Amino acid sequence: MKLVYTIAFFLFLSFQVSSQDGLERIIVEKYYISDENDKTVDGDGGELPAGSVTYRVYIDMLPGYIFQAVFGVVEHELKIATTTRFFNNEDRGNRHPVYTRNQAQNNTVMLDSWLSVGAGMKDYAGVLKIYDTGENTIVNADGVLQNHDADAGIPISIQDGVVLAPSEPVTVVGFFDTDLSVFDDANEGPIPTIVSTRNGAWSALNGSKGPDSTANIVLLGQFTTDGEFEFEMNIQIRNEATLGVETYVARDPLENQVQRNDLIYPDSTTAVKEQLIDLSDQVRIFPNPTTGHITVQIDDQIPVAGANNSYRLIALDGSTLRKGKIADHSTALEFDHLLPGMYILSLELGNTYQYKGKIVVTQ
């Protein structure tokens, strides 16, 4: 049966396109850092070493794209590893986030390690904490998960990184059952812990997109460990308009594949872009709707000096129509000869800040 599933997966590889630009970046978010208080529920949730870091890994795609698979094949290894063990909650732990919101309130369920194609728990999508509004934040029933370590950014007791939204189920192909036992509801197994395959994948058979179609960020997994965390992944995404499949690999690209440094963690590129700060409330675009001439106004408190400030105008099919530099807090942009419709303006400032907003072009 394993062979049949693997051949079915390889069919994804047969519809490649030469243009590959739908993958914006891989994001590694430090979701939470545990402390001694969290150990008070070890008897229910399983032993969680103080200082354990919960990492969330996301794929950020252009609008109009869907995530298909994280894969390993003969030429390209898929690896997820830690120098110690991954923490698995022994109360509600599972290989995938299938616990309910009520169950997430108990002990350390929210820190369980798992693979995903968008879900953060049952009926809820996982989102970057900076994109969480803070509404209906989960209140832990045991008085734990309250640590406010600055290295983890926004505390999960304020913005828990889940929003009510449907998510696709995870389909695993090619792995033996024992390959993924390190994510079961037990904290056992070898040290270091390594999941590695050259013949398997986890995927969304129907494709998966982010709960916010403009940001289009999909959660791929959550991993908690007190050791050194690393991964090497290969990714497939698809353009919904053209149906073209794009393949990105960590190393040694073959024909119609693109190498991406951020598919390896830790990596200097990944470390810089680990948590870009969202500028939704610090950027104004006007007039909007527009005939094609707009002004981008950035809050004076946001630094714009330097060379790494750029914009992109993106069509809803994911293609980049215009791109250029942002040099000041107020920048006039002219987008001539655009057809009436909706577009996405994406800004990135100094590898620190980002903004994505919709622009409506009229006659």
Buried (B, 14 or more C-beta within 10 A) or exposed (E): EEEEBBEEBBEBBEEBBEEBBBBBBBBBBBBBBBBEBBBEBBEBBBEBBEEBBBBBBBBBBBBBBBBBBBBBBEEBBBBBBBBBBBBBBBBBBBBBBBBEBEBBBBBBBBBBBBBBBBBBBBEBBBBBBBBBEEEEBBEBEBEBBEBEBEEBBBBBBEBBBBBEBEBBBBBBBBBEEEBBBBBBBEBEBEEBBEBEBBBBBBBBBEBBBBBBEBBBBBBBBBBBBBBEBBBBBBBBBBBBEEEBBBBBBBBEBEEEBBEBEBBBBEBEBBEEBBBBEBBEEBBBBEEBEBEBEBBBBBEEEBEBEEEEBBBBBBBBBBBBEBEEEBEEBEBEBEBEEBEEEEBBBBBBBBBBBBBBBBBEBEE
